[in-house]
Amino acid sequence: MSLPIEIDVQTVKSLLGSGDFVLIDCRETSEWETARIEGAVLMPMSQWMESVGQLEAFKGKHVAVHCHHGGRSMRVTSWLRQNGFPDAQNVAGGIDAWSMEIDSSVPRY
C-alpha cells in the first residue's frame, strides 16, 4: 500500500535530516533565494526535465516535494509517482505552511 499523496509540514519536520528522506523544492531559483527550508534540494519545475538525472540518487528514499502553496509540487509529485517513485508525497500548504506552522523565520511572500 502506498503513502497518501500529501504530507503535512509537521511530519516533514520530523523526517528532515533522516538519511532516508529527501525534500525537493520545485520553486524557481528567485523564490529559493527569498525563502528556503534548510535541507531541501532545489529542482525548479521549469527545469524539471533537465534535472531528472538527479533523481537516481533518491531511489529507495522517502521523497516529498514542496513549492509555495502546493500546486506546482502536486504536479511534480504526480509525475514522480508515475515515474518510479510510487510513494512520493506533496507537502500540503508548501513553504507558506512551513513558515506559519514550523519556522516563522522563513519569510512569507
N, C-alpha and C positions, 0 to 999 in steps of 0.2 A: 504494500500500500504506500502511495507516495504522500509527501508532506502537503499541507494546504498551500494554495498558491500565494497566500500572503502571510507575512510575519510582522509582528509588532516591534516597535523600537526598543521596548524593554528586553525582549528576547534577543534582539540583535546585540544590545549592550552586554548581555550575559555571555554571548558567544564570541564577541570580538576578542582577539588575542589568543583564542584556542587554535591550535595548529590545523584543525580540520575545517575551519570556517573562513570563507572569503567574502568580503563585502565589496561589490563592484559599484562604482559611481558612474552612471551613464550620462551625467550632465556635461555641458560644454566646459572647456578649459577656463573661460572667463567666469563661469559660475563657481568652479572649483577654487579659483583664486579669491573669490568673495567669501566663500564658506565651505568648510570640508569637515568630514568625520575622520578623526585620526584613525589610521589603519585601513582606510578604504583604498581601493585600486581604481584609478581613473581610466575609464574606457568610454569616451564620448560616443553616444549613439550615432552622431553624424559621421563618425569614422569607424563604425562597427565592423564592416566587412574587412577593413584593413587591419583590425586588431584581433580578429578571431583566433589568430595563431597563438595568442597569449593564453587562450582558454585551455589548451592542452595541459598546462601546468596545474589547472584547477580540477582536472578529472578526479573523481572519487571524493571530492570535498563538498561540504555543505556551502552552496553558493546563494547569496542574497544580492539583490540589485536595488539601488535607490536612485532617485532623481530629486527634483524639487518637491513635488507633491505626490508622485506615484503613477502618473500617466505614462510617461516615456518608459519608466522602469518596468511597468506591467507589459508593455510591448516587447521589451528585451527579455523579460522573464519567460513570456510565451515562446519566443524564438528559442531560448535556451532549452526549454522543456521539449521542444520538437527536434533539437539537435544534440542529444546526448547528455543532457542534464535534467533528468526527469524530476528531480526534487528541488530545482531552482525556485527561489521564492522572491516575491516583490515586497519591499519594505513599505508597509501601509503608511501613508502620510509623508513619506520621503524625509528629506533633511529638515523640512519645516517642522514636522512632528518631533524629530530628534532635538531640534532647538527648543521647542516648547516643553518637552517632557523629560529630556535627558540632560542636555548641556546648554544652558542659556547663554554661554559664551560664544556659541556658534551663531553668527549673525543671521537674522531673518531678512529676506529680501523679496 
